[in-house]
Amino acid sequence: MRIPRRMPIIMSSSSTISPYHNWTREELIARLQQIDKDYSPQGKQDSQSAAFNFAAHPRRKIALKFCYAGLDYNGLAFQKDLTPLPTVEGVLFDALAKARLIDPASGFEGCGWERCGRTDKGVSAAGQVISLWVRSNIRTQEHIEEANTPSGPTPADTTEPEDAEGSDDFPLMTDLEPSFSSSCVEDRTSSTKEIPYIQVLNRVLPPTIRVLCWSPVSASFSARFNCKYRHYKYFFPATADLDIERMQDAAFRIVGSHDFRNLCTMDGSKQIENFTRHVMRAEISQVAPDESPTGVGAMYVFDLIGNAFLYNQVRSIMAILFLVGTGLEEPHVMSSLMNVDPTNPLPPLKPGEPTEIVQCRPSYQMADGLPLALWDCGYADGDVQWQADDGNASSDKDSPMTTNVRLQLASIYTRSRIRTTLDGHFLRAAAQFHELPYSPLPITSEADKDAVLKFQKNVMGIPIGGGLHIRTSKYRPLLGRERMEPASVVNERWRRGRGKKRWDERVARQARGDQIDDGDE
C-alpha cells in the first residue's frame, strides 16, 4: 500500500496532538509495515548486501573459538521458528553480517558454516568452535580460488529439537590423521594486515558472547569432523547430602567404549542406532573451597572427555551421579545402565557385585543445564593454529583497554563476584531466622537405606544440579521404575509420523548418492 504524502503538522511545545492523529487505520498499518521493513534485521542485511560487493573481495576459510553464557540463549543452533530467547548462532551470524565478513543473503550455506556440536538451551561454552568462509584482506590466488569453491556440509537441519548435547558421527581418536594445508599459514610475503576478526566481532557482539581466537584452516577443514575430542565440565557444590567418593566410583565406570542408550534422551528425528561412545576421562575434583556464609559446600567439577556425546548424555550421567552421591543408588547402578545386551552381558566390575541387564532406559529426570559447559574442542596441531588480534587494531581509536578480551571478561567476572557476595549476605541474613529442613541424605549404610525407603515420612531434596532439588517423600529405586520405549520403536514412529517428509527426502538423497549427515549434532 502506498503511503500518501501529508503536510507536516507544526506543533507547539505545549501541544499533545500526535502527527498521526488524522491518519486512517489503513494508513497507520501501512506506515508500521514500512517501518518494520526498514528497520528489521533482514531489511538492514538486504540493504547492506546491495551496498557492499562481497564478490569483489577475497575469502578465506577460518575457525573461530568463542565462549558464551548459555543462560541468555535458546541453545546454540539457529532455529527457523521463533524461540523465546535468541540462539547463539543467530546472534553470531548477525554480527558476522553486520561486520561484512559474510554475505547475509547467502545464508549459512553460502559461507559453509559448520559447528563443532550443539549445546542445550541454557548450557554454556568456554571453547565452542565453528568453521566458515569469511572476507579477507589478503588477496592471494589461493584465496580467490578457494572463495569460488566453498565446501563442507551445511549446518544441522534447523528443524531438529532446540537443545542437543554433542554430535553423533565423530570418528575415534585413532581414526583421525592431522591434515595440514598451506592455507593454515599467513601470507608472510604481503604487507597487508589481515582483518582483526576478534576485535571486529566482539565490538558488535553482546558481552555474553566473546570470540577468543581464530585460526586459518584448509578448505577441507570441518569444525565438526576434524574434532578429536570434546571436553565438558559440570560444576556443583559438595553439599552435606552428597558423598563425593561414591560419585567418583560411579563415574570411573563409564571410561572406555560403552553403550550409553540408557544415559541419553531418545529422539526419533536423529535416527540413531549406534549408541556406543568412547569416554577418555571421567573425573570429579574440587575446584574451590567452601566460601559460603552458611557452609553450602565446596565447589566441585565433573570433567568428562570423549570422542562424541549423545543427546543429553552429559546431563543424564550427572543425574545418576547425584542419585549415587545421596546414597539412594549404589555405584554399580551405572554399570547396569550400560549393560544392555543380554547375549553379551558385562562382567561385574567388582567381585560379587550385582549387575542387572537394562535394555531400555528407566524413567528419571536429567540434571539441570545451568552448571554444564562445553569446555574445549580438541584438534590436531596441523589443523588449527589459534591466534589473537593483539597488536593489530582495526582502527586508530581502538586500544587494549577497549578491545582486550581478557579485560572484558575480567569486568564481567568482577560484577558476577559482587552479585555472588551480595547473595551470600542475603543467605547469612536469612540463616539468623531460618534453619535448613532435616534431610536423611546421604544414606551411608544399607540398614539406613532400607529404613529410609520403608518408612518414608520426611520430605527429601534430591539434587539435580544448579541448586535445584526434586522434593519427594517417596523414592522408587531406579531399576524398579517404568522403562522407556526402545530406540527402534522411537525411530520407526518418527519415520511414519511427523518425520515422514524428512525421511523420504533423506532416502531420495541417499538414492542420488548425496552425502548424508547422520547424527545428533
C-alpha positions as CSV (number, residue, x, y, z in Angstrom):
1,M,0.0,0.0,0.0
2,R,1.3,3.4,-1.0
3,I,1.5,5.9,1.9
4,P,0.1,9.3,0.8
5,R,2.3,12.3,1.4
6,R,0.9,14.7,4.1
7,M,1.9,18.1,5.1
8,P,3.8,18.1,8.4
9,I,1.9,19.3,11.4
10,I,3.7,22.1,13.2
11,M,3.2,21.7,16.9
12,S,4.0,24.0,19.8
13,S,6.0,22.7,22.8
14,S,2.8,22.5,24.8
15,S,0.8,20.6,22.1
16,T,-0.1,17.0,22.7
17,I,-1.6,16.2,19.3
18,S,0.1,13.3,17.5
19,P,1.3,14.0,13.9
20,Y,-0.6,10.7,13.0
21,H,-3.9,11.7,14.7
22,N,-5.8,12.2,11.5
23,W,-4.4,9.2,9.6
24,T,-6.7,6.4,8.7
25,R,-6.3,2.9,10.2
26,E,-5.1,1.6,6.8
27,E,-2.5,4.4,6.5
28,L,-1.2,3.7,10.0
29,I,-0.9,-0.1,9.3
30,A,1.0,0.7,6.1
31,R,3.3,3.0,7.9
32,L,4.1,0.4,10.6
33,Q,4.7,-2.2,8.0
34,Q,7.1,0.1,6.2
35,I,9.0,0.8,9.5
36,D,9.2,-2.9,10.2
37,K,10.7,-3.5,6.7
38,D,13.2,-0.6,7.0
39,Y,14.4,-1.4,10.5
40,S,14.2,-5.2,10.6
41,P,17.5,-7.1,10.7
42,Q,16.6,-8.7,7.3
43,G,15.9,-5.3,5.8
44,K,19.2,-4.0,7.1
45,Q,21.0,-7.0,5.7
46,D,19.4,-6.7,2.3
47,S,20.4,-3.1,2.0
48,Q,23.8,-3.8,3.3
49,S,24.3,-6.6,0.8
50,A,23.2,-4.3,-2.0
51,A,25.7,-1.6,-1.0
52,F,28.6,-3.9,-0.4
53,N,30.0,-6.1,-3.2
54,F,31.2,-9.2,-1.5
55,A,32.3,-10.7,-4.8
56,A,34.9,-8.1,-5.1
57,H,36.8,-9.3,-2.0
58,P,38.8,-12.5,-1.5
59,R,37.6,-15.0,1.1
60,R,39.4,-17.5,3.3
61,K,38.2,-20.3,5.5
62,I,38.8,-19.8,9.2
63,A,37.8,-21.4,12.5
64,L,36.5,-19.3,15.4
65,K,36.7,-20.3,19.0
66,F,34.3,-18.4,21.3
67,C,32.6,-18.6,24.7
68,Y,29.0,-17.8,25.6
69,A,26.8,-17.7,28.7
70,G,24.0,-20.2,27.9
71,L,21.5,-18.8,30.3
72,D,20.8,-15.9,28.0
73,Y,20.2,-18.1,24.9
74,N,17.8,-20.7,23.5
75,G,20.7,-23.1,22.7
76,L,23.5,-22.8,20.3
77,A,21.8,-23.9,17.0
78,F,19.9,-21.4,14.8
79,Q,16.2,-22.2,14.6
80,K,13.9,-21.3,11.7
81,D,10.9,-20.9,14.1
82,L,10.7,-18.1,16.7
83,T,12.3,-19.0,20.0
84,P,11.7,-17.4,23.5
85,L,15.3,-16.3,23.6
86,P,17.8,-15.7,20.7
87,T,20.1,-18.5,19.7
88,V,23.9,-18.2,19.8
89,E,24.3,-19.0,16.1
90,G,21.7,-16.4,15.2
91,V,23.4,-13.6,17.1
92,L,26.8,-14.6,15.8
93,F,25.6,-14.8,12.2
94,D,24.1,-11.3,12.5
95,A,27.4,-10.0,13.9
96,L,29.4,-11.5,11.0
97,A,26.9,-10.0,8.6
98,K,27.0,-6.6,10.2
99,A,30.8,-6.6,10.1
100,R,30.5,-7.5,6.4
101,L,32.6,-10.7,6.9
102,I,29.9,-12.8,5.3
103,D,27.1,-12.2,2.8
104,P,23.8,-12.5,4.8
105,A,21.9,-13.0,1.5
106,S,23.7,-16.3,1.0
107,G,22.7,-17.6,4.5
108,F,24.6,-20.3,6.5
109,E,25.1,-22.5,3.4
110,G,26.8,-19.7,1.4
111,C,29.6,-19.4,4.0
112,G,29.9,-23.1,4.6
113,W,29.0,-22.8,8.3
114,E,29.9,-25.8,10.5
115,R,29.8,-26.1,14.2
116,C,31.7,-28.5,16.4
117,G,28.5,-29.5,18.2
118,R,25.2,-28.3,19.6
119,T,24.6,-27.4,23.2
120,D,21.3,-27.4,25.1
121,K,19.2,-24.4,25.9
122,G,20.9,-22.8,29.0
123,V,24.2,-24.7,28.5
124,S,27.3,-22.5,28.2
125,A,30.6,-23.0,26.4
126,A,34.2,-21.8,27.0
127,G,35.6,-23.2,23.8
128,Q,32.9,-23.8,21.2
129,V,34.3,-23.8,17.6
130,I,32.8,-23.0,14.2
131,S,34.4,-23.0,10.7
132,L,33.3,-20.9,7.8
133,W,34.4,-18.7,4.8
134,V,34.9,-15.0,5.6
135,R,36.0,-11.9,3.8
136,S,39.8,-11.5,3.9
137,N,42.2,-8.6,3.4
138,I,44.9,-10.8,2.0
139,R,44.5,-11.2,-1.8
140,T,46.3,-14.3,-3.0
141,Q,45.5,-16.6,-5.9
142,E,44.9,-19.4,-3.4
143,H,42.2,-17.4,-1.5
144,I,40.5,-16.3,-4.7
145,E,40.2,-19.9,-6.0
146,E,39.1,-21.2,-2.7
147,A,36.5,-18.5,-2.4
148,N,34.8,-19.7,-5.5
149,T,34.6,-23.3,-4.3
150,P,33.3,-23.2,-0.7
151,S,32.9,-26.7,0.6
152,G,31.7,-28.7,3.6
153,P,28.3,-29.7,4.9
154,T,25.7,-27.1,5.9
155,P,24.5,-26.6,9.4
156,A,22.4,-29.3,11.1
157,D,18.8,-29.3,10.0
158,T,17.2,-26.4,11.8
159,T,14.0,-28.4,12.2
160,E,15.7,-30.5,14.9
161,P,14.8,-30.0,18.5
162,E,16.1,-26.9,20.2
163,D,18.5,-28.5,22.5
164,A,21.1,-31.3,21.9
165,E,24.3,-32.3,23.5
166,G,27.1,-33.4,21.3
167,S,27.3,-34.8,17.8
168,D,27.0,-38.3,16.7
169,D,29.4,-39.0,13.9
170,F,32.8,-38.3,15.4
171,P,35.4,-40.9,14.5
172,L,37.6,-42.3,17.2
173,M,40.8,-40.5,18.0
174,T,42.9,-43.2,16.3
175,D,40.9,-42.7,13.1
176,L,41.9,-39.1,12.7
177,E,45.1,-38.0,11.0
178,P,46.4,-34.4,11.1
179,S,45.8,-32.6,7.9
180,F,48.0,-29.6,7.0
181,S,47.4,-27.1,4.2
182,S,49.2,-24.0,3.1
183,S,46.1,-22.1,3.9
184,C,46.9,-22.7,7.6
185,V,49.8,-20.3,7.2
186,E,49.6,-16.5,6.9
187,D,50.9,-14.8,3.7
188,R,54.2,-13.5,5.1
189,T,55.3,-12.0,1.8
190,S,52.4,-9.5,1.9
191,S,52.5,-6.3,3.9
192,T,48.7,-6.3,4.1
193,K,47.4,-7.0,7.6
194,E,44.5,-9.4,7.9
195,I,41.2,-8.2,9.3
196,P,41.3,-8.3,13.1
197,Y,38.4,-10.7,13.3
198,I,38.3,-10.9,17.1
199,Q,38.1,-7.1,17.6
200,V,35.6,-6.6,14.8
201,L,33.2,-9.2,16.0
202,N,33.5,-8.5,19.7
203,R,32.6,-4.9,19.0
204,V,29.2,-5.8,17.7
205,L,28.5,-8.9,19.8
206,P,26.8,-8.8,23.2
207,P,29.0,-9.2,26.2
208,T,27.5,-12.7,26.8
209,I,29.3,-13.9,23.6
210,R,33.1,-13.4,23.2
211,V,35.3,-14.5,20.4
212,L,38.5,-15.7,21.9
213,C,40.7,-16.6,19.0
214,W,40.7,-17.6,15.3
215,S,42.8,-19.8,13.1
216,P,43.4,-20.2,9.3
217,V,42.2,-23.6,8.2
218,S,42.3,-25.6,5.0
219,A,39.4,-25.7,2.6
220,S,38.5,-29.2,3.6
221,F,38.6,-28.5,7.4
222,S,35.4,-29.3,9.3
223,A,34.8,-27.9,12.8
224,R,32.8,-31.0,13.5
225,F,34.5,-33.9,11.8
226,N,38.1,-32.8,12.4
227,C,37.4,-32.6,16.1
228,K,39.4,-35.2,18.1
229,Y,37.7,-34.9,21.4
230,R,35.3,-32.7,23.3
231,H,35.6,-31.7,26.9
232,Y,32.6,-31.0,29.1
233,K,32.6,-29.6,32.7
234,Y,29.7,-29.8,35.1
235,F,30.1,-27.7,38.3
236,F,28.3,-28.5,41.6
237,P,28.8,-27.8,45.3
238,A,29.5,-30.8,47.5
239,T,26.6,-30.2,49.9
240,A,26.1,-32.2,53.0
241,D,23.8,-34.7,51.2
242,L,26.5,-35.8,48.7
243,D,29.2,-38.4,49.0
244,I,31.9,-37.5,46.5
245,E,33.8,-40.8,46.9
246,R,30.7,-42.8,45.8
247,M,30.1,-40.4,42.9
248,Q,33.7,-40.9,41.7
249,D,33.3,-44.7,41.9
250,A,30.3,-44.5,39.6
251,A,32.0,-42.0,37.2
252,F,35.0,-44.3,36.8
253,R,32.8,-47.0,35.3
254,I,31.9,-45.0,32.2
255,V,35.5,-44.7,31.0
256,G,36.1,-46.7,27.8
257,S,33.7,-47.7,25.0
258,H,30.2,-48.4,26.2
259,D,26.6,-48.4,25.0
260,F,25.0,-45.3,26.5
261,R,21.4,-45.7,25.3
262,N,20.2,-45.6,28.9
263,L,22.2,-42.5,29.6
264,C,20.8,-40.1,27.0
265,T,17.5,-38.8,25.6
266,M,15.9,-40.7,22.7
267,D,15.0,-38.5,19.7
268,G,13.5,-40.2,16.7
269,S,14.5,-37.3,14.4
270,K,18.1,-38.2,14.8
271,Q,17.6,-41.9,13.8
272,I,20.5,-43.1,15.9
273,E,21.0,-46.8,16.0
274,N,24.6,-47.0,17.4
275,F,24.8,-45.7,21.0
276,T,28.4,-46.7,21.6
277,R,30.6,-43.8,22.5
278,H,34.2,-43.7,23.8
279,V,34.9,-41.8,27.1
280,M,38.6,-41.0,27.7
281,R,38.2,-39.3,31.1
282,A,35.5,-39.1,33.8
283,E,36.8,-37.5,37.0
284,I,35.4,-35.4,39.9
285,S,37.7,-32.9,41.6
286,Q,37.5,-29.9,43.9
287,V,37.9,-26.5,42.2
288,A,37.2,-24.0,45.0
289,P,36.9,-24.2,48.8
290,D,33.6,-23.6,50.7
291,E,33.5,-19.8,51.0
292,S,29.7,-19.6,51.5
293,P,28.5,-17.9,54.7
294,T,26.5,-20.9,55.9
295,G,28.6,-23.9,54.6
296,V,26.7,-24.6,51.4
297,G,29.7,-26.8,50.3
298,A,33.0,-26.6,48.4
299,M,32.7,-26.4,44.6
300,Y,33.5,-29.5,42.6
301,V,33.6,-30.2,38.9
302,F,32.9,-33.3,36.9
303,D,35.3,-33.5,33.9
304,L,34.1,-35.6,31.0
305,I,36.2,-36.0,27.8
306,G,35.1,-38.2,24.9
307,N,35.2,-38.5,21.2
308,A,31.5,-37.8,20.9
309,F,28.3,-37.5,23.0
310,L,24.7,-38.4,22.6
311,Y,21.7,-36.1,23.0
312,N,21.7,-35.0,26.7
313,Q,24.2,-37.6,27.6
314,V,26.3,-35.5,30.0
315,R,23.2,-34.3,31.9
316,S,21.9,-37.9,32.1
317,I,25.2,-39.2,33.5
318,M,25.2,-36.4,36.1
319,A,21.7,-37.2,37.2
320,I,22.8,-40.7,38.0
321,L,25.9,-39.4,39.8
322,F,23.7,-37.3,42.1
323,L,21.5,-40.3,42.9
324,V,24.6,-42.3,43.8
325,G,26.1,-39.4,45.8
326,T,23.0,-39.2,48.0
327,G,23.2,-43.0,48.7
328,L,19.8,-43.7,47.1
329,E,21.6,-45.7,44.4
330,E,24.7,-47.8,44.6
331,P,27.7,-47.0,42.3
332,H,27.1,-50.3,40.3
333,V,23.8,-48.9,39.0
334,M,25.9,-47.1,36.4
335,S,27.3,-50.4,35.2
336,S,23.8,-51.9,35.0
337,L,22.7,-48.9,32.8
338,M,25.4,-49.7,30.3
339,N,24.7,-53.5,30.4
340,V,22.2,-53.6,27.6
341,D,23.0,-56.7,25.6
342,P,21.6,-60.0,27.1
343,T,23.6,-62.0,24.6
344,N,26.9,-60.4,25.7
345,P,26.5,-59.2,29.3
346,L,29.1,-57.1,31.0
347,P,31.0,-58.8,33.9
348,P,30.8,-57.3,37.3
349,L,33.4,-54.6,37.9
350,K,34.0,-55.8,41.5
351,P,33.7,-59.4,42.8
352,G,30.2,-60.2,44.0
353,E,28.7,-57.0,42.7
354,P,25.3,-57.3,41.1
355,T,24.9,-56.1,37.5
356,E,21.4,-56.1,36.0
357,I,20.7,-56.2,32.3
358,V,18.8,-53.0,31.4
359,Q,17.7,-52.9,27.7
360,C,15.6,-49.8,28.0
361,R,16.1,-46.5,29.9
362,P,14.3,-46.2,33.2
363,S,12.4,-43.0,33.8
364,Y,14.5,-40.3,35.6
365,Q,14.9,-36.6,35.4
366,M,18.2,-35.4,33.9
367,A,20.4,-32.8,35.7
368,D,19.9,-29.1,35.2
369,G,21.8,-27.5,32.3
370,L,23.0,-24.3,34.1
371,P,26.2,-25.8,35.5
372,L,27.2,-27.5,32.3
373,A,29.8,-26.0,29.9
374,L,31.4,-27.3,26.7
375,W,34.9,-26.6,27.9
376,D,37.0,-27.3,24.9
377,C,37.1,-28.9,21.4
378,G,40.4,-30.6,20.5
379,Y,42.1,-30.6,17.1
380,A,45.4,-31.7,15.7
381,D,48.1,-29.1,15.7
382,G,48.3,-29.2,12.0
383,D,44.6,-28.5,11.6
384,V,44.5,-25.2,13.6
385,Q,46.9,-22.5,14.8
386,W,44.9,-20.4,17.2
387,Q,45.9,-16.7,17.2
388,A,44.7,-13.4,18.6
389,D,44.4,-9.9,17.2
390,D,46.6,-8.3,19.8
391,G,48.7,-5.5,18.2
392,N,46.5,-5.5,15.1
393,A,44.0,-2.8,15.9
394,S,41.1,-2.3,13.5
395,S,41.2,1.5,13.8
396,D,43.3,4.2,15.5
397,K,40.5,4.7,18.1
398,D,40.9,1.1,19.3
399,S,43.1,0.4,22.3
400,P,43.8,-2.6,24.6
401,M,41.6,-1.0,27.2
402,T,38.6,-1.4,24.9
403,T,39.5,-4.4,22.7
404,N,41.3,-6.8,25.1
405,V,39.1,-9.9,25.5
406,R,40.6,-10.8,28.8
407,L,39.9,-7.4,30.3
408,Q,36.3,-7.5,29.1
409,L,35.8,-10.9,30.7
410,A,37.5,-9.8,33.9
411,S,35.0,-7.0,34.1
412,I,32.1,-9.4,33.7
413,Y,33.6,-11.8,36.3
414,T,34.1,-8.9,38.8
415,R,30.4,-8.0,38.5
416,S,29.4,-11.6,39.0
417,R,31.6,-11.9,42.1
418,I,29.9,-8.8,43.5
419,R,26.4,-10.3,42.9
420,T,27.6,-13.6,44.5
421,T,28.8,-11.7,47.5
422,L,25.5,-9.9,47.9
423,D,23.6,-13.2,47.6
424,G,25.9,-14.7,50.3
425,H,25.0,-11.8,52.6
426,F,21.3,-12.4,51.9
427,L,21.8,-16.0,52.8
428,R,23.6,-15.1,56.0
429,A,20.8,-12.8,57.0
430,A,18.2,-15.5,56.4
431,A,20.2,-18.0,58.4
432,Q,19.6,-16.0,61.6
433,F,15.9,-16.7,61.4
434,H,15.5,-20.0,59.4
435,E,17.0,-23.4,59.8
436,L,17.5,-25.9,56.9
437,P,15.0,-28.7,56.9
438,Y,16.1,-32.1,58.0
439,S,17.3,-34.5,55.3
440,P,18.1,-38.2,55.7
441,L,20.7,-37.8,52.8
442,P,23.3,-39.0,52.2
443,I,22.4,-42.6,53.2
444,T,25.6,-44.2,54.5
445,S,24.6,-47.8,55.1
446,E,22.2,-50.5,53.7
447,A,20.3,-50.5,57.0
448,D,19.7,-46.8,56.8
449,K,18.7,-47.1,53.2
450,D,16.2,-49.8,54.0
451,A,14.8,-47.7,56.8
452,V,14.5,-44.6,54.7
453,L,12.8,-46.4,51.8
454,K,10.5,-48.4,54.0
455,F,9.4,-45.6,56.4
456,Q,9.5,-42.5,54.2
457,K,7.9,-39.7,56.2
458,N,10.3,-36.9,55.7
459,V,10.5,-34.9,52.5
460,M,13.8,-35.4,50.8
461,G,15.5,-33.0,48.5
462,I,17.3,-35.0,45.8
463,P,19.8,-32.7,44.0
464,I,19.6,-32.3,40.2
465,G,22.3,-29.6,39.9
466,G,22.2,-25.9,39.6
467,G,20.9,-25.5,43.2
468,L,17.7,-27.4,42.2
469,H,16.1,-30.4,44.0
470,I,13.4,-32.9,43.5
471,R,11.2,-32.7,46.6
472,T,9.7,-36.1,47.5
473,S,8.8,-38.2,50.5
474,K,8.7,-41.4,48.4
475,Y,11.7,-42.7,46.4
476,R,11.5,-45.6,44.0
477,P,14.7,-47.4,43.2
478,L,15.9,-46.5,39.7
479,L,15.9,-50.1,38.2
480,G,12.4,-50.7,39.5
481,R,10.9,-47.8,37.6
482,E,8.9,-47.8,34.4
483,R,11.1,-48.3,31.3
484,M,11.1,-46.1,28.2
485,E,10.5,-47.4,24.7
486,P,13.4,-49.0,22.8
487,A,15.2,-46.9,20.2
488,S,13.8,-49.0,17.3
489,V,10.2,-48.1,18.3
490,V,11.0,-44.4,18.7
491,N,12.8,-44.2,15.4
492,E,10.0,-46.1,13.5
493,R,7.3,-43.9,14.9
494,W,9.1,-40.8,13.9
495,R,9.6,-42.1,10.3
496,R,5.9,-42.9,9.9
497,G,4.7,-39.8,11.7
498,R,5.9,-36.2,11.8
499,G,9.2,-37.1,10.3
500,K,7.9,-38.8,7.2
501,K,8.6,-36.0,4.9
502,R,12.2,-35.5,6.1
503,W,12.7,-39.3,6.0
504,D,11.5,-39.5,2.4
505,E,13.9,-36.7,1.4
506,R,16.7,-38.4,3.1
507,V,16.0,-41.7,1.3
508,A,15.9,-39.8,-2.0
509,R,19.2,-38.1,-1.3
510,Q,20.8,-41.5,-0.5
511,A,19.5,-42.8,-3.8
512,R,21.2,-39.9,-5.6
513,G,24.4,-40.7,-3.8
514,D,24.4,-37.4,-1.8
515,Q,26.4,-37.3,1.4
516,I,24.1,-37.8,4.4
517,D,25.0,-36.0,7.6
518,D,23.8,-38.6,10.2
519,G,24.0,-37.9,13.9
520,D,22.5,-35.8,16.6
521,E,24.5,-32.6,16.4
